[in-house]
Amino acid sequence: MSEVIVALATPNGRSGVGVIRISGERALSILRDLVDDEAFSPNARNAYFRQLLDPETHDPVDNVLVTYFKAPNSFTGEDVVEISCHGSPVLLRQVLDVCLSLGARMAEPGEFSLRAVSNSKIDLSEAEAIRDLIDAQTTASARQAVRQMRGELSLRLQPLKDDLLNVIVLLESALEFVEDDLPANQLEDVTRRLNTVADDARRLADTFRAGHLIRDGIKVAIVGQPNVGKSSLFNYLLGHDRAIVTDIAGTTRDQLYERLEVFGVPVSLIDTAGLRESDDVVEAIGVERSKAVMADADVVVVLLDASEQTSDEDRQILNDVKELNFVVALNKIDKVPSTDVDHMIAAKNSHFATIRDRIIPISAKTGEGIDELKRSLVDPSVADQLSSSGFLISDARHHDLLLRTYSEIEASISDLSAGTSEEIVLVGLHNALKYLGEITGETTTEDMLTRVFSTFCIGK
């Protein structure tokens, strides 16, 4: 008999409704104790209005809606009860405590989903998609999570596993029953089929560059000297006034963090303190923090004043970011006679000619050039994948296993070409099949499952 687990399935805190989920063979028995009715026999998937009572004092606890899902037709594959209470944290804690006193135990993170995987209701990649959907930061990331949750990744992997297994069976048979080497035409056919599987695995893995962006996002730091318009740009990108904007240099002393969406990619935007030498202790600390943020950012936006001559401080900032992924935004073009980049480069400094492709004229006041700046934050090849309707790999674990699959198959193809024994070739192919199985949980170890589900929220 499986242990009965219980957890709050809705977020902690006050709300209109709080849902408590119970799963296990004694879930219905615990519900009967909660409503103090041993004859209560709810129809599956029907909602019932009941009063919860404390089993010891028989005092009313709450008026609730209860729904029973009979095994195996439930999320976990076990008997499941969901209790919709009023969303008082005190009340929900009381109901949980009563459930624990009746023999249930608190669920571990992701344990409901783990039981769903163990009972073959979903596979591991679909369970991970549930977590990703809950954590989704943009519409694009939610859409990809839903596609994976509906089994699209599993469907894409199945033909690869089938083709790989067919080749393994052929080579195993040849090893067992054929004394001579494989005929040339059969060897050519096997190589072609393996190349197709390897190419498909590699193409799927290559979508990770775009997939992880829409799932994890990027960190963008706006840096520059004081009064070049960093806070104005920060506010314009957000669409509201978040940072204080004044004509006084050094207004921003510490970093400001906000999140926004740029072409489906979640962006953590950071407004930093102006980079300059300062005798002000607080401002000096802010400058040092700005340098640390700059080094840690995925993209650095170096903001320069198009209406002023390039200073030694500007050149120093450009030198500091030369090894980083950066773009140069020439701000305040509303104050200059020409917004032609080449004209401004010639007028400001010939040093800019070496970074011509990274320069974008903008105005944080009028919004001119802001769309182009946004596009520059996302790699063009990645942007193309994001704009397409294709499925993307967004999980680093899946990406790693696909690359391992590709590597093992490529090594096996090389062994075949070199006339290596089928026994050696089969080692690599079996490894490749195992890696594909790990993505969907068919060959995943207990330790790996523990690590995966530890990232889930309790109650899911």
Buried (B, 14 or more C-beta within 10 A) or exposed (E): EBEBBBBBBBEEEEBEEBBBBBBBEBBBBBBBBBBBEEEBEBEEEEEBEBEBBBBEEEEEBBEBBBBBBBBEEBBBBBBBBBBBBBBBEEBBEBBBEBBBEBBBBBBBBBBBBBBBBBBEBBBBBBBBBBBBBEBBBBEBBBBBBBBBBEBBBBEBBEEBBEBBBEBBEBBBEBBEEEEEEBEEEEBEBBBEBBEBBBEBBBEBBBBBBBBBBBBBBBBBBBBBBBBBBBBBBBBBBBEEEBBEBEEEBBBBBEBBEBEBBBBBBBBBBBBBBBBBEBEEEEBBBBBEBBBEBBEEBBBBBBBBBBBBEBBEBBEEBBEBBEEBBBBBBBBBBBEBEEBEBEEBBEBBBEEBEEBEEBBBBBBBBEEBBBEEBBEBBBBEEBBEBBEEEBBBBBBEBBBBBBBBBBBBBBBBBEBBEEEEEBEEBBBBBBBBBBBBBBBBBBEBEEEBBEEBBEEBBBBB
